[in-house]
């Protein structure tokens, strides 16, 4: 099995990736802020934790040392403060710091780097977004992700380093921010309170974060390169998604569709076509 360096290991997606890497028997090293190791999904030896207060401020030499002896890197870290990340200046620092990681990984001889992108890199709306679909970032976050993809792809091509770019669609599940739709619905329904929603006609591609973590971790084993859509490939309206959750409580009556206006600029459809090649059961 491989030695894998995972950034963002204490985050929503990173924790799911970490669990599956551990299940597959990989040796995992992680970057973590000082004092955050307790939030890791899987216990790791102290010497496998690289503590750093801000990995995006580190240069290529620092990353070369962090990547010494590593076979693959999964770069899941990014600035994702809910309600702010879409157009935050911090995205630019993340893009710059991610290229420093790419530079250091090449210097250390890492064979495979797996980056995390977003479906918002595509031109939206789209009901069948393949990896060849036109690109047009819908916010600053997506623009910085796409810039990072282009920089990494060209850099790794120059040095014959394998590169994969995982575009995430609409993830939900354990550890998500309490104001995201699934967590919001569970919180309101558990309390027996009304859940205010838009009309819910938008089509989305929802995927449990556990499945997404397994899909991303599997790329270490499959070696699949290029852009990979991390999605279900199943179009679901927000209304149907909310009703499915409500049915678990027997409380569809608490769903107040049309009580909130749709978010400005919210695309009518964001649905992917999955192109993942699996090497093990998900």
Protein Blocks (a to p, Z undefined) as FASTA:
>chain_A
ZZdddehklmmklmmmmmmmmmnopacdddddehilmmpmbdcdfklpccdfblklpcfk
lmmmmmgoiabdcdfbccfbehklmmgfklmmmmmmmmmmmmmmmmnopabdcddddfkl
pccddfbdcfkbccddfbfklmmmmmmmmmmmmmmmmnopacddddddddedehiafkbm
klmmmmmmmnopacdddehlaccddddfklmmmmmmmmmmnopgcjddddehiacdfklm
mmmmmmmnopaklpcghkaccdehiafbdcdddfbdcfbdZZ
